[in-house]
Amino acid sequence: MSEPTRLDVVVRLRERKEDAAQVVLAQAARAVQSAETVLAEARSKAAHDARGRASACEWLIAEEAHRRALTEVRTAQGTVQRAEQKKEQARAACELAHQGVEIVRRAADRKRDEQRLVEGRAERKQDDSIALLLRAG
């Protein structure tokens, strides 16, 4: 097991932040998927032609319904675009959080390596001292 450093606490905090960013990214991905489903439904509604053999008044009603369906499609398209923008922002935040974790993790690893090097030097020095004492004795 590696020696604990003061940076380990920072690594854990950054990992929590990264986990939170991943949760936000997953929520944004679900929001995009939901918005795309709504858009597909709106497009299928708009594609349906309800006009048939009927009076002019019924045709006007059907035209108004079609116009509203097209408005719903445009609204759904805007919702999809906004959801995709939020997803992109969440992805960027997730990448940034991951980079932050990696930076602190590498710093902690360097600190451990330095500690091992210092301990190795101290051990060699002690071994050298013992060897000198054995030779002198």
FITOR-434597 format. One line per 2 residues: their letters; for each residue x, y, z of N, C-alpha, C. Coordinates in Angstrom, 1 decimal, always signed. Atoms other than C-alpha are relative to their C-alpha. Layout:
A	X/Y/Z/X/Y/Z/X/Y/Z | ...
REM end
This chain:
MS	+0.9/-1.2/+0.0/+0.0/+0.0/+0.0/+0.9/+1.2/+0.0 | -0.8/-1.2/+0.1/+1.3/+3.4/-0.8/-0.2/+0.9/+1.2
EP	+0.1/-0.8/-1.2/+2.0/+5.9/+1.9/-1.0/+1.2/-0.2 | +0.9/-1.1/+0.2/-0.7/+8.5/+2.5/+0.7/+1.3/+0.0
TR	-0.5/-1.4/+0.0/+0.0/+12.1/+1.7/-1.1/+1.0/+0.3 | +1.0/-1.0/-0.3/-1.8/+15.3/+2.5/-0.8/+0.2/-1.3
LD	+0.7/-0.2/+1.3/-2.8/+15.4/-1.2/-1.1/-1.0/-0.2 | +1.0/+1.0/+0.1/-4.9/+12.3/-0.8/-1.4/+0.5/+0.3
VV	+1.3/-0.6/-0.4/-7.7/+14.3/+0.8/-0.5/+0.9/-1.2 | +0.3/-0.8/+1.2/-7.6/+16.7/-2.2/-0.4/-0.9/-1.1
VR	+0.3/+1.0/+1.1/-7.7/+13.7/-4.6/-1.5/-0.4/+0.3 | +1.4/+0.5/-0.3/-10.9/+12.4/-2.8/-1.0/+1.1/-0.3
LR	+0.9/-1.2/+0.3/-12.5/+15.9/-3.0/-0.2/+0.2/-1.5 | +0.1/-0.2/+1.5/-11.7/+16.2/-6.7/-0.8/-1.2/-0.6
ER	+0.7/+1.1/+0.5/-13.0/+12.7/-7.3/-1.5/+0.2/+0.2 | +1.4/-0.2/-0.3/-16.3/+13.6/-5.6/-0.6/+1.1/-1.0
KE	+0.4/-1.0/+0.9/-16.5/+16.7/-7.8/-0.1/-0.6/-1.4 | +0.1/+0.6/+1.3/-15.8/+14.6/-10.9/-1.3/-0.9/-0.1
DA	+1.2/+0.9/-0.1/-18.6/+12.1/-9.8/-1.2/+0.9/-0.2 | +1.2/-0.9/+0.2/-21.0/+15.0/-9.5/-0.1/+0.5/-1.4
AQ	+0.0/-0.5/+1.4/-20.0/+16.3/-12.9/-0.5/-1.1/-1.0 | +0.4/+1.1/+0.8/-20.6/+12.8/-14.4/-1.5/-0.2/+0.2
VV	+1.5/+0.1/-0.2/-24.1/+12.8/-12.8/-0.7/+1.0/-0.8 | +0.6/-1.1/+0.7/-24.9/+16.1/-14.3/+0.0/-0.3/-1.5
LA	-0.1/+0.3/+1.4/-23.6/+14.9/-17.7/-1.1/-1.1/-0.4 | +1.0/+1.0/+0.3/-25.9/+11.8/-17.5/-1.4/+0.6/+0.0
QA	+1.4/-0.7/+0.0/-28.9/+14.0/-16.6/-0.2/+0.8/-1.3 | +0.1/-0.8/+1.3/-28.1/+16.2/-19.6/-0.2/-0.9/-1.1
AR	+0.2/+0.9/+1.0/-27.9/+13.2/-21.8/-1.4/-0.5/-0.1 | +1.4/+0.4/-0.1/-31.3/+12.0/-20.6/-0.9/+1.1/-0.5
AV	+0.8/-1.1/+0.5/-32.7/+15.4/-21.2/+0.0/+0.2/-1.5 | -0.1/+0.0/+1.5/-31.4/+15.4/-24.8/-0.9/-1.1/-0.6
QS	+0.7/+1.2/+0.5/-32.9/+11.9/-25.3/-1.5/+0.3/+0.1 | +1.5/-0.4/-0.2/-36.3/+13.1/-23.9/-0.4/+1.0/-1.0
AE	+0.4/-1.0/+0.9/-36.3/+16.2/-26.0/-0.1/-0.5/-1.4 | +0.0/+0.6/+1.3/-35.5/+14.2/-29.1/-1.2/-0.9/-0.2
TV	+1.2/+0.8/+0.1/-38.4/+11.9/-28.3/-1.2/+0.9/-0.2 | +1.1/-0.9/+0.2/-40.8/+14.8/-28.0/+0.1/+0.6/-1.4
LA	-0.2/-0.5/+1.3/-39.4/+16.2/-31.2/-0.5/-1.0/-1.1 | +0.4/+1.1/+0.9/-40.0/+12.9/-33.0/-1.6/-0.1/+0.0
EA	+1.5/+0.1/-0.1/-43.6/+12.8/-31.7/-0.6/+1.3/-0.7 | +0.5/-1.3/+0.6/-44.2/+16.5/-32.8/+0.1/-0.1/-1.5
RS	-0.2/+0.2/+1.5/-42.8/+15.7/-36.3/-1.1/-0.9/-0.5 | +1.0/+1.0/+0.6/-45.1/+12.7/-36.7/-1.4/+0.6/+0.1
KA	+1.3/-0.7/+0.0/-48.1/+14.8/-35.6/-0.1/+1.0/-1.2 | +0.0/-1.0/+1.1/-47.1/+17.5/-38.1/-0.1/-0.6/-1.3
AH	+0.0/+0.7/+1.3/-46.7/+15.0/-40.9/-1.4/-0.5/-0.3 | +1.3/+0.5/+0.3/-50.2/+13.8/-40.5/-0.9/+1.0/-0.6
DA	+0.9/-1.0/+0.7/-52.7/+15.4/-42.9/-1.4/-0.4/+0.3 | +1.3/+0.3/-0.5/-56.1/+15.5/-41.3/-1.1/+0.5/-1.0
RG	+1.0/-0.5/+0.9/-57.8/+17.1/-44.3/-0.6/-1.1/-0.8 | +0.7/+1.0/+0.8/-60.3/+15.0/-46.1/-1.2/+0.7/-0.7
RA	+1.2/-0.6/+0.6/-63.6/+15.5/-47.8/-0.8/+0.6/+1.1 | +0.7/-0.7/-1.1/-65.1/+18.1/-45.6/-0.3/+1.4/-0.5
SA	+0.4/-1.3/+0.3/-66.5/+21.6/-45.5/+1.3/+0.9/+0.1 | -1.1/-1.0/-0.1/-64.2/+24.7/-45.8/+0.3/+0.3/+1.5
CE	-0.2/-0.3/-1.4/-64.7/+25.4/-42.1/+0.8/-1.1/+0.7 | -0.8/+1.1/-0.6/-63.4/+21.9/-41.2/+1.5/+0.1/-0.5
WL	-1.4/-0.1/+0.5/-60.4/+22.5/-43.5/+0.7/+1.1/+0.7 | -0.6/-1.1/-0.8/-59.7/+25.8/-41.7/+0.5/-0.5/+1.3
IA	-0.4/+0.6/-1.3/-59.7/+23.9/-38.4/+1.2/-0.9/-0.2 | -1.1/+0.9/+0.2/-57.4/+21.3/-39.8/+1.3/+0.8/-0.3
EE	-1.1/-0.9/+0.3/-55.1/+24.0/-41.2/+0.6/+0.6/+1.3 | -0.4/-0.6/-1.3/-55.0/+25.7/-37.8/+0.7/-1.1/+0.9
AH	-0.6/+1.0/-0.8/-54.2/+22.4/-36.1/+1.4/-0.4/-0.6 | -1.3/+0.3/+0.6/-51.4/+21.7/-38.6/+1.0/+1.1/+0.3
RR	-0.9/-1.1/-0.3/-50.0/+25.2/-38.0/+0.5/-0.1/+1.4 | -0.4/+0.2/-1.4/-50.0/+24.5/-34.3/+1.0/-1.1/+0.2
AL	-0.9/+1.1/+0.0/-48.3/+21.2/-34.9/+1.4/+0.4/-0.5 | -1.3/-0.5/+0.5/-45.5/+23.0/-36.9/+0.6/+0.8/+1.1
TE	-0.6/-0.8/-1.1/-45.1/+25.4/-34.0/+0.5/-0.8/+1.1 | -0.6/+1.0/-1.0/-44.7/+22.5/-31.6/+1.3/-0.6/-0.5
VR	-1.2/+0.5/+0.5/-42.1/+21.1/-33.9/+1.2/+1.0/+0.2 | -1.1/-1.0/-0.2/-40.1/+24.4/-33.9/+0.4/+0.1/+1.5
TA	-0.2/-0.1/-1.5/-40.5/+24.6/-30.1/+0.9/-1.2/+0.4 | -0.7/+1.2/-0.4/-39.3/+21.0/-29.7/+1.5/+0.0/-0.6
QG	-1.4/-0.1/+0.5/-36.3/+21.7/-32.0/+0.8/+0.9/+0.8 | -0.7/-0.9/-0.9/-35.3/+24.6/-29.8/+0.3/-0.6/+1.3
TV	-0.3/+0.7/-1.2/-35.6/+22.5/-26.8/+1.1/-1.0/-0.1 | -1.1/+1.0/+0.2/-33.4/+19.8/-28.3/+1.4/+0.8/-0.1
QR	-1.2/-0.8/+0.1/-30.8/+22.5/-29.2/+0.5/+0.4/+1.3 | -0.4/-0.4/-1.3/-30.8/+23.9/-25.7/+0.5/-1.1/+0.8
AE	-0.5/+1.2/-0.8/-30.5/+20.4/-24.2/+1.3/-0.4/-0.5 | -1.3/+0.4/+0.5/-27.6/+19.6/-26.5/+1.1/+1.0/+0.5
QK	-0.9/-1.0/-0.5/-25.9/+22.9/-25.5/+0.3/-0.3/+1.5 | -0.3/+0.3/-1.4/-26.3/+22.0/-21.8/+0.8/-1.3/+0.1
KE	-0.8/+1.2/+0.0/-25.0/+18.5/-22.5/+1.4/+0.3/-0.3 | -1.3/-0.4/+0.4/-22.0/+20.0/-24.2/+0.8/+0.7/+1.2
QA	-0.6/-0.7/-1.2/-21.4/+22.3/-21.2/+0.3/-1.0/+1.1 | -0.2/+1.0/-1.1/-21.8/+19.4/-18.8/+1.2/-0.9/-0.4
RA	-1.1/+0.8/+0.4/-19.3/+17.3/-20.9/+1.3/+0.7/+0.2 | -1.2/-0.8/-0.2/-16.8/+20.1/-20.8/+0.4/+0.1/+1.5
AC	-0.3/-0.1/-1.5/-17.2/+20.5/-17.0/+0.5/-1.4/+0.5 | -0.4/+1.3/-0.4/-16.8/+16.7/-16.7/+1.4/-0.2/-0.3
EL	-1.4/+0.1/+0.5/-13.6/+16.8/-18.7/+0.9/+0.8/+0.9 | -0.8/-0.9/-0.9/-12.3/+19.7/-16.6/+0.2/-0.6/+1.4
AH	-0.1/+0.6/-1.3/-13.1/+17.9/-13.4/+0.9/-1.2/+0.0 | -0.8/+1.2/+0.2/-11.4/+14.7/-14.7/+1.5/+0.5/+0.0
QG	-1.3/-0.6/+0.1/-8.3/+16.8/-15.6/+0.5/+0.4/+1.4 | -0.4/-0.5/-1.3/-8.3/+18.3/-12.1/+0.4/-1.2/+0.9
VE	-0.3/+1.2/-0.8/-8.4/+14.8/-10.5/+1.4/-0.5/-0.4 | -1.2/+0.6/+0.5/-5.6/+13.6/-12.7/+1.3/+0.9/+0.4
IV	-1.1/-0.8/-0.4/-3.4/+16.6/-11.9/+0.4/-0.2/+1.4 | -0.2/+0.2/-1.4/-3.8/+16.2/-8.2/+0.5/-1.4/+0.3
RR	-0.4/+1.4/-0.1/-3.4/+12.4/-8.5/+1.5/-0.1/-0.3 | -1.4/+0.0/+0.4/-0.1/+12.9/-10.3/+0.9/+0.6/+1.0
AA	-0.8/-0.7/-1.1/+1.1/+15.4/-7.7/+0.2/-0.9/+1.2 | -0.1/+0.9/-1.1/+0.3/+12.9/-5.0/+0.9/-1.2/-0.2
DR	-0.9/+1.1/+0.3/+2.1/+10.1/-6.8/+1.5/+0.5/+0.0 | -1.4/-0.6/-0.1/+5.2/+12.4/-7.2/+0.4/+0.2/+1.5
KR	-0.3/-0.2/-1.4/+5.0/+13.2/-3.5/+0.4/-1.4/+0.7 | -0.3/+1.4/-0.5/+4.9/+9.4/-2.7/+1.4/-0.4/-0.5
DE	-1.3/+0.4/+0.5/+7.9/+8.8/-5.0/+1.1/+0.8/+0.7 | -1.0/-0.8/-0.8/+9.8/+11.6/-3.2/+0.2/-0.6/+1.4
QR	-0.1/+0.5/-1.3/+9.0/+10.1/+0.1/+0.7/-1.4/+0.0 | -0.7/+1.3/+0.1/+10.2/+6.6/-1.0/+1.4/+0.3/-0.3
LV	-1.4/-0.3/+0.3/+13.4/+8.2/-2.4/+0.7/+0.4/+1.3 | -0.5/-0.4/-1.3/+14.0/+9.9/+1.0/+0.2/-1.1/+0.9
EG	+0.0/+1.1/-0.9/+13.2/+6.8/+2.9/+1.1/-1.0/-0.5 | -1.0/+0.8/+0.5/+15.5/+4.8/+0.6/+1.4/+0.5/+0.3
RA	-1.3/-0.6/-0.3/+18.4/+7.2/+1.1/+0.3/-0.1/+1.5 | -0.2/+0.2/-1.4/+17.9/+7.1/+4.9/+0.3/-1.4/+0.3
ER	-0.3/+1.4/-0.3/+17.9/+3.4/+4.9/+1.4/-0.4/-0.5 | -1.3/+0.3/+0.4/+21.0/+3.2/+2.8/+1.1/+0.7/+0.9
KQ	-0.9/-0.7/-0.9/+22.7/+5.7/+5.1/+0.1/-0.8/+1.3 | +0.0/+0.8/-1.2/+21.7/+3.6/+8.1/+0.8/-1.3/-0.3
DD	-0.7/+1.2/+0.4/+23.0/+0.5/+6.3/+1.5/+0.3/-0.1 | -1.4/-0.4/+0.1/+26.3/+2.3/+5.5/+0.6/+0.2/+1.4
SI	-0.4/-0.3/-1.4/+26.6/+3.4/+9.2/+0.2/-1.4/+0.7 | -0.2/+1.3/-0.7/+26.1/-0.2/+10.4/+1.2/-0.7/-0.6
AL	-1.2/+0.6/+0.6/+28.6/-1.5/+7.9/+1.3/+0.6/+0.5 | -1.2/-0.6/-0.6/+31.2/+1.0/+9.1/+0.3/-0.4/+1.4
LL	-0.2/+0.5/-1.4/+30.6/+0.0/+12.7/+0.5/-1.4/+0.0 | -0.5/+1.4/+0.0/+31.0/-3.6/+11.8/+1.4/-0.2/-0.4
RA	-1.4/+0.0/+0.5/+34.2/-3.0/+9.9/+1.0/+0.5/+1.1 | -0.9/-0.6/-1.0/+35.6/-0.8/+12.7/+0.1/-0.9/+1.3
G	+0.1/+0.8/-1.2/+34.6/-3.3/+15.4/+0.7/-1.3/+0.0
REM end
